Amino acid sequence: MTFEYRDAVRADVQLLILLAGGTGSGKTESAMRIATGLAGGQPFAVLDTENGRALHKADDYTFKHAALDEPFTPERYAEAVKDADDAGFPVIVIDSGSHEYEGIGGVLDLQREEFARMGSREGARMASWIEPKARHKRFVQQLLRTRAHVILNLRAEDKVEIGKDENNRTVVRPKESLIGIDGWIPICEKRLPFEATISLLLTADAPGVPKPIKLEQRHRALVPLDRPLDEQVGANLCEWASGAGAAVAPARSQNAGLSMSALKAWIAESGADKDQLAAVAKDLFPDAESFGSLTDGQRAKVRDRYLELAAV
């Protein structure tokens, strides 16, 4: 027999934790605190692309430091992660991963170079993404197959969009995105936050306090959303990953409201069809322009109706 199936037991789960935020949101501090708890007092590795900024924390935390300079190609990131994993570090902090996407030599640069190589013909624009995206996917695969837990910090930028309000007046509002919250959108390939075990957004108005981009029910009891991330969060996650503890999140009433961030997390967790969900929303609330214009209670009704139709 080629394959042997055994009872499924949660043990030695590798965690990929993504922390995104703008300047002053507490990304580096939060990553250091979580890493300390995850590592159980052992030194952890920090891959620093921010011109040595992580060294500002050297007196506060126990870690080994390596600098990554340009070009910020996916392969150089993957090599640095593999070297840290081979060295046996229990946790690897990458601060920041956004350079792999928008930095010199990153995915956007690679696409521009490929497009130019193809003669800058408009018909070649889509094809020019094939190789850069393949190289990015190989980097993600390296992140996912490390034995160490990985904390990936990402920059985020504040974006707005122009739309209409309920009185059909033109308004400027935070841009909606499945990977962003209140207009703050991580700088990365758009699928990356959903590759992670947990993805959180931090904002400067409440440094270190997480807003969930992806936070599954099984992890909600481990990551409080009403206070800054700390060493205890790391210790909780380490215990869960080892199989020693089971996270039991409080049951969510199907009649409770559903915030925009909670809706995004539910879509990511459940795999709900976004087009069908939008059709349900349009049927129930035809005057609504988007999910963002619905109330929490209306979003909950859309989810519940979608689930009713899916069960038919």
Phi, psi and omega per residue, in radians:
M1 nan 2.230 -3.062
T2 -1.307 -0.729 -3.066
F3 -2.004 2.420 3.088
E4 -2.041 2.160 3.138
Y5 -1.735 2.268 -3.130
R6 -2.114 2.909 3.080
D7 -1.040 2.385 -3.130
A8 -1.352 2.157 3.116
V9 -2.318 2.236 3.108
R10 -1.310 2.029 3.126
A11 -2.827 2.475 3.100
D12 0.947 0.809 3.099
V13 -1.400 2.261 3.089
Q14 -1.480 2.338 -3.110
L15 -1.841 2.370 2.956
L16 -2.059 1.931 -3.055
I17 -1.940 2.176 -3.113
L18 -1.895 2.224 3.081
L19 -2.099 2.075 -3.125
A20 -2.067 2.558 3.104
G21 3.106 2.838 3.097
G22 -1.492 -3.023 3.127
T23 -1.062 2.329 3.094
G24 1.431 0.158 -3.096
S25 -1.529 -0.153 3.088
G26 1.552 0.431 -3.112
K27 -1.066 -0.941 -3.047
T28 -1.140 -0.797 3.120
E29 -1.049 -0.770 -3.137
S30 -1.120 -0.734 3.126
A31 -1.088 -0.735 3.138
M32 -1.111 -0.720 -3.116
R33 -1.196 -0.775 3.104
I34 -1.104 -0.751 -3.129
A35 -1.071 -0.681 3.123
T36 -1.060 -0.784 3.110
G37 -1.180 -0.703 3.123
L38 -1.129 -0.666 -3.056
A39 -1.401 -0.201 3.108
G40 1.077 0.630 3.117
G41 1.603 -0.178 3.097
Q42 -1.395 2.718 3.051
P43 -1.120 2.483 3.073
F44 -2.058 2.924 -3.094
A45 -1.715 2.472 3.059
V46 -2.195 2.081 3.048
L47 -1.692 1.990 -2.938
D48 -1.909 2.023 3.060
T49 -1.817 0.062 -2.996
E50 -1.795 0.686 3.046
N51 1.036 0.723 3.057
G52 1.403 0.224 -3.076
R53 -1.107 -0.536 3.141
A54 -1.088 -0.455 -3.126
L55 -1.153 -0.292 3.058
H56 -1.082 -0.358 -3.109
K57 -1.688 0.111 -3.009
A58 -1.085 -0.514 3.139
D59 -1.418 -0.232 -3.038
D60 -1.796 -0.419 -3.043
Y61 -2.407 2.739 -3.128
T62 -1.770 1.845 -3.122
F63 -2.635 2.833 3.028
K64 -1.805 2.417 -2.967
H65 -2.005 2.405 2.993
A66 -2.387 2.438 -3.134
A67 -1.727 2.418 3.042
L68 -2.070 2.031 3.129
D69 -1.846 3.020 3.124
E70 -1.114 2.658 0.053
P71 -1.366 2.470 -3.077
F72 -1.611 1.023 -3.117
T73 -1.302 2.714 3.060
P74 -0.977 -0.614 -3.098
E75 -1.186 -0.655 3.139
R76 -1.211 -0.680 3.035
Y77 -1.054 -0.841 -3.104
A78 -1.070 -0.703 3.129
E79 -1.114 -0.746 -3.132
A80 -1.140 -0.686 3.109
V81 -1.151 -0.761 -3.141
K82 -1.106 -0.706 3.121
D83 -1.078 -0.745 3.124
A84 -1.155 -0.692 3.132
D85 -1.165 -0.743 3.122
D86 -1.113 -0.504 3.133
A87 -1.324 -0.167 3.039
G88 1.565 0.263 3.103
F89 -1.158 2.433 -3.135
P90 -1.307 -0.437 -3.100
V91 -2.447 2.454 3.064
I92 -2.135 2.129 3.063
V93 -1.790 2.226 3.074
I94 -1.933 2.038 -3.059
D95 -2.352 1.527 0.350
S96 -2.310 2.797 3.099
G97 -1.553 -0.129 -3.092
S98 -1.149 -0.467 3.131
H99 -1.099 -0.516 3.119
E100 -1.113 -0.380 3.138
Y101 -1.727 -0.887 -3.007
E102 -1.992 -0.027 -3.116
G103 -1.394 3.083 3.114
I104 -1.108 2.122 -3.099
G105 1.530 0.002 -3.135
G106 -1.393 -3.000 -3.016
V107 -1.032 -0.746 -3.138
L108 -1.131 -0.694 3.069
D109 -1.107 -0.743 -3.128
L110 -1.082 -0.680 3.112
Q111 -1.159 -0.727 3.126
R112 -1.094 -0.713 3.118
E113 -1.143 -0.716 -3.139
E114 -1.169 -0.684 3.127
F115 -1.119 -0.733 3.100
A116 -1.136 -0.699 3.120
R117 -1.071 -0.535 3.138
M118 -1.500 0.150 3.072
G119 1.585 0.170 3.129
S120 0.956 0.532 3.079
R121 -1.396 2.366 -3.097
E122 -1.009 -0.591 3.136
G123 -1.175 -0.249 -3.128
A124 -1.719 -0.012 -3.031
R125 -1.054 -0.817 3.140
M126 -1.108 -0.761 -3.120
A127 -1.134 -0.463 -3.114
S128 -1.217 -0.216 3.106
W129 -1.517 -0.275 -2.985
I130 -1.049 -0.917 -3.080
E131 -1.221 -0.795 3.084
P132 -1.014 -0.708 3.139
K133 -1.191 -0.624 3.097
A134 -1.120 -0.701 3.126
R135 -1.181 -0.659 3.071
H136 -1.117 -0.728 -3.126
K137 -1.092 -0.602 3.107
R138 -1.177 -0.607 3.047
F139 -1.125 -0.779 3.118
V140 -1.067 -0.715 3.109
Q141 -1.054 -0.643 3.091
Q142 -1.137 -0.716 3.090
L143 -1.044 -0.698 -3.029
L144 -1.393 -0.334 -3.103
R145 -1.850 0.157 3.051
T146 -1.245 2.665 3.038
R147 -1.390 -0.514 3.141
A148 -1.312 2.694 2.929
H149 -1.277 2.517 -3.115
V150 -2.138 2.276 3.014
I151 -1.956 2.041 -3.062
L152 -1.913 1.935 3.067
N153 -1.485 2.460 3.101
L154 -2.304 2.478 2.961
R155 -1.232 2.733 3.040
A156 -2.345 2.614 3.127
E157 -2.155 2.596 -3.098
D158 -1.523 2.048 -3.100
K159 -2.127 2.610 3.109
V160 -2.209 2.881 3.069
E161 -2.459 2.752 3.126
I162 -1.741 2.277 3.141
G163 -2.582 -2.907 3.135
K164 -2.018 2.474 3.066
D165 -1.574 -2.997 -3.073
E166 -1.148 -0.311 3.103
N167 -1.753 0.256 3.114
N168 1.123 0.440 3.062
R169 -1.616 2.535 3.131
T170 -1.249 2.255 -3.127
V171 -2.342 2.689 3.015
V172 -1.824 2.203 -3.056
R173 -2.446 2.858 3.101
P174 -1.006 2.395 -3.121
K175 -1.201 2.341 3.095
E176 -1.478 2.455 3.131
S177 -2.756 2.525 3.107
L178 -1.198 -0.335 -3.141
I179 -1.912 0.158 -3.139
G180 -2.236 2.957 3.137
I181 -2.422 2.273 3.088
D182 0.931 0.644 3.091
G183 1.525 -0.204 3.109
W184 -1.499 2.058 -3.017
I185 -2.149 2.189 3.122
P186 -1.045 2.499 3.097
I187 -1.568 1.713 -3.086
C188 -3.000 3.027 2.988
E189 -1.105 2.393 -2.889
K190 -1.112 -0.370 -3.132
R191 -1.566 -0.209 -3.022
L192 -1.021 -0.755 -3.131
P193 -1.026 -0.456 -3.123
F194 -1.580 -0.137 2.986
E195 -1.353 -0.427 -3.069
A196 -1.316 2.765 3.018
T197 -1.159 -0.792 -3.126
I198 -2.414 2.348 3.060
S199 -2.237 2.223 -3.056
L200 -2.272 2.557 3.054
L201 -1.886 2.373 3.063
L202 -2.034 2.524 -3.130
T203 -2.264 2.703 -3.025
A204 -1.210 -0.352 3.132
D205 -1.295 -0.310 3.089
A206 -2.573 1.285 -3.028
P207 -0.964 2.277 3.069
G208 1.474 -0.212 -3.138
V209 -1.509 2.076 -2.976
P210 -1.425 2.538 2.950
K211 -2.061 2.202 -2.987
P212 -1.333 2.208 2.899
I213 -1.596 -0.829 3.012
K214 -2.417 1.994 3.109
L215 -2.570 1.743 -3.070
E216 -1.213 2.759 -3.118
Q217 -0.923 -0.693 -3.059
R218 -1.129 -0.335 -3.100
H219 -1.835 -0.119 -3.007
R220 -1.143 -0.568 3.118
A221 -1.269 -0.273 -3.075
L222 -1.633 -0.341 -3.044
V223 -2.173 1.546 3.120
P224 -1.054 2.459 -3.104
L225 -1.806 0.125 -3.079
D226 -1.984 0.187 3.119
R227 -2.729 2.870 -3.092
P228 -1.100 2.571 3.050
L229 -1.090 2.469 -3.081
D230 -2.582 -3.027 -3.103
E231 -1.084 -0.568 -3.127
Q232 -1.161 -0.621 3.057
V233 -1.052 -0.780 3.094
G234 -1.067 -0.747 3.127
A235 -1.136 -0.693 3.097
N236 -1.064 -0.803 -3.126
L237 -1.155 -0.655 3.105
C238 -1.090 -0.759 3.134
E239 -1.100 -0.769 3.126
W240 -1.094 -0.779 -3.097
A241 -1.114 -0.534 -3.132
S242 -1.362 -0.230 -3.110
G243 1.600 0.018 -3.053
A244 -1.359 -0.463 -3.094
G245 -2.327 2.631 3.122
A246 -1.955 2.227 3.119
A247 -1.482 2.162 3.103
V248 -2.092 1.859 -3.129
A249 -1.485 2.584 3.106
P250 -1.072 2.483 -3.123
A251 -1.127 2.502 -3.132
R252 -1.768 2.190 3.122
S253 -1.124 2.355 3.124
Q254 -1.214 -0.247 3.125
N255 -1.647 -0.075 -3.124
A256 -1.273 2.794 3.093
G257 -1.225 2.867 -3.092
L258 -2.330 1.926 3.128
S259 -1.225 2.918 -3.139
M260 -1.091 -0.726 -3.141
S261 -1.173 -0.648 3.112
A262 -1.179 -0.637 3.085
L263 -1.092 -0.775 3.121
K264 -1.077 -0.751 3.126
A265 -1.104 -0.687 3.133
W266 -1.154 -0.739 3.107
I267 -1.047 -0.780 -3.133
A268 -1.127 -0.700 -3.075
E269 -1.295 -0.703 -3.023
S270 -1.562 -0.353 -3.068
G271 1.305 0.409 -3.122
A272 -1.037 2.521 3.122
D273 -1.314 1.990 -3.044
K274 -1.145 -0.625 3.130
D275 -1.159 -0.749 3.109
Q276 -1.159 -0.668 3.110
L277 -1.095 -0.739 3.110
A278 -1.117 -0.645 3.111
A279 -1.139 -0.680 3.090
V280 -1.120 -0.763 3.130
A281 -1.066 -0.724 -3.139
K282 -1.154 -0.628 3.136
D283 -1.208 -0.734 -3.111
L284 -1.361 -0.666 -3.055
F285 -2.321 1.309 -3.012
P286 -1.078 -0.380 -3.100
D287 -1.517 -0.170 -3.111
A288 -1.303 2.396 -3.126
E289 -1.456 -0.510 -3.071
S290 -2.853 3.022 3.064
F291 -1.043 -0.605 -3.111
G292 -1.131 -0.420 -3.127
S293 -1.531 -0.083 3.089
L294 -1.456 2.707 2.994
T295 -1.362 2.919 3.107
D296 -1.032 -0.700 3.137
G297 -1.154 -0.667 3.120
Q298 -1.174 -0.695 3.099
R299 -1.091 -0.680 3.106
A300 -1.097 -0.684 3.113
K301 -1.134 -0.672 3.092
V302 -1.084 -0.820 3.118
R303 -1.034 -0.810 -3.083
D304 -1.139 -0.694 3.117
R305 -1.174 -0.696 3.084
Y306 -1.020 -0.773 -3.141
L307 -1.148 -0.636 3.095
E308 -1.104 -0.781 -3.127
L309 -1.176 -0.643 -3.125
A310 -1.174 -0.455 -3.104
A311 -1.455 -0.235 -3.113
V312 -1.217 nan nan
